[in-house]
Amino acid sequence: MTTAADQIYTTYIKTTPEKLWAAITTPEFTKQYWGGNVNVSDWKKGSAWSHVSSTDKTQRFVGGEVLEASPPKHLVLSWVDPEDNKEVSRVSFDIEVMHDLVRLVIVHGGFKAGSTMPEKVGGGWPLVISSLKSYLETGTPIDIVAIKGQCGKAA
């Protein structure tokens, strides 16, 4: 079996690196655009991180370890499926000022051969990133839960 290719997502957001970093790492921000869920950690290298329900912190959707952190420019996380701790991949967030915008590049990769993770995250990242961009630029996120519910339904 071959490993899946890295998934690379790039977007440009009218914001600052500091606001974007806060949006990725602060529970109050992530709750707004990530379907009511929050990212929790102290965001220091070697620390654990979790993506959990904002209403039930024991409901963990994904987690892992902070592998690298250079606020507000670079964050690398291991990405572990709580239902299968052998499903480990890697996500990097690179934030760079581009004129009056900020470029966000997310690379999700390091998938093991035969992993189901690429399919799981491939449907989620575009929605999360779109909602993040909308929230930072307009103050209104996309309802990703409603949209995910529509995926696969006939138009």
Buried (B, 14 or more C-beta within 10 A) or exposed (E): EEBBEBBEBEBEBEBBBEBBBBBBBBBEBBBBBBBBBBBBBEBEEEEEBBBBBBEEEEEBBBBBBBBEBEBBBBBBBBBBBBEEEEBBBBBBBBBEEEEEBBBBEBBBBBBBEEBEBBEEBEEBBBBBBBBBBBBBEEEEBBBBEEBEEEEEEEE
